[in-house]
Amino acid sequence: MSSSRSDVGGSLLVPVANPETADRQLDTAIDIATDRSYRVLLVYIVDVPSQLSLQDGRRYLLEDDDEEMLAAAAARVEDAGVPVDKRIRMARGVSTGIIGAAKKYDVDTILMGWRGRPPRQDIILGNHIDRVLRDAACDVLVKRIKTPTPAPIENVLVPVAGGPHESLATDAAASIARRNDAAVTLLHVREPDGPERTRAEAKTLLAQAAAAFDDGLSIDRQIVESDDVDAAITDRTSEHEVTVLGTSRGGLIQRALLGTTSEAVGRHAANTVILAKRHDPVPSRLRRLLS
């Protein structure tokens, strides 16, 4: 197992809701936190309805099982040698509690768990996750926990398309690969008749992505041509234990948080998927005015 990068530092917020999902989130949280010298903040949110005061929420809604789950999660992180804090927060909604915790404790990244449920009208991943992706003032990682993470992790897939969130995806993938001594595949899919990029430009894109990884890691750069980008990526997820990709451009208006490719791969991948959304402090409308 590779050594951690003690020169990084920061904090990773992990909202936990039940033992099963918490355990799978912690697999990735421990890898990233150990590699990047992060402190982990575990948060359990009590969703308090408006009929109750927040103080009464703690009295009437918080159960012993919830506190025991949070304590067990903290013990696992601590046993892995990662500094950890735990908090119970009362909030008017789970997403409000998560976003508020991220702001109060000034965290660098949130790691959410997602069960991979089918989309509903105007809802992409789920009410809570959608709002955190949209409104959190920090980076967000979303791990699909529909299936257990295969062990050991030997191969990590990183689709590369030059999107604005790709640097967060490559950072997370590099941490996972270093911690598990895993090989990395950088994959660019181009449509045969598409105007987006020539093969030479695609090679440059892959070279730039490869720079995020250490020389000691096995890096395979692949360019494939396909009329169906989503399917080409999804097909290759079966050959890799983990796929990490940045949220993509495009898609319908209600899909703007993710883009159609990242959503499709996130739903249909054969193994574990982690979606990455880099925080942009400059609103898109202002960015257009400044450009």
Residue, then its C-alpha position, 0 to 999 in steps of 0.5 A: m500500500s502506498s504512503s499518504r501525501s502528508d503535504v496536502g491537508g484539509s477536511l472531508l465531510v461525510p453525512v451518514a444515514n444508516p450503517e450499510t451506506a455509511d460503511r460503503q462511504l467510509d471505504t472511499a472516505i478513508d482512502i481519500a483522507t489517508d492519502r491527502s492527510y484530511r480530517v474526516l467530519l462525520v455528520y448525522i442530520v436529524d430532519v426536524p419538521s416545522q411543528l417541532s423546535l430544533q431543540d425538541g428534535r433532539r429530544y424526540l427524534l434522535e434515537d440511540d441507534d443513530e448515535e451508536m451508528l455515528a460512534a461506530a463509523a467514527a471508531r472505524v475511521e479512527d482505527a484506520g489512523v485518520p483524525v475524525d470528528k462527529r456531529i449531530r445536527m438538527a435541521r429543517g431538511v437533510s440537505t439544509g443540514i449538510i450544506g450548513a455543516a459544510k459552511k460552519y466547519d469550512v470543509d473542503t469536500i463533501l462525500m455523499g452516498w447515492r443508492g442509484r434509484p431511478p430518476r423522477q420528474d425534476i429530480i436527478l439523484g434525489n432531493h438531498i443530493d441534488r440540492v447539495l450538488r447545486d448549493a454547497a460552497c465546496d467540492v462534492l463527491v457522490k458515490r453510488i452505493k447500489t452495489p458493494t465496492p469490489a475488493p481488492i480494488e485493482n483497476v480504476l477507470v477515469p473517463v476524460a473529456g476536458g470538463p470543468h470538474e475533471s480535476l476533482a475526479t482525477d484527484a480522487a482517482a489518484s488517491i484511491a489508486r495510490r491507496n490500493d496500488a491500483a492501475v489507472t485507465l484514462l479513457h477518452v471516447r470520441e465520436p467518429d464524425g464529431p467535431e469536438r477533438t482530433r486524435a492529437e488533441a485527445k492525446t494532449l487531453l489524456a497527457q494533461a490528465a495523466a499529470a495528476f498521477d504519480d509516476g509510480l502508478s500504472i497509467d494506461r491511456q486509451i482513445v476509442e471511437s464510438d457513436d454512443v459515448d455513454a455506452a462506450i464508457t459504461d461497457r468498460t466499467s465492468e473491467h474496473e472496480v471503480t470508475v471516477l468521472g467529473t460531472s459532464r456538460g450538456g443534457l436537458i435543463q433539469r439535468a444540468l447538475l450532472g450532464t447526460t453522460s455522467e448521469a448515464v454512467g452513474r446509473h448503469a456502470a457495472n461496479t462502483v461509481i464516484l461522480a465529482k463536482r468541483h465547486d465554482p465560486v463564480p456564478s455562470r452568469l457572472r463568468r459569461l460577463l467577465s469572459 
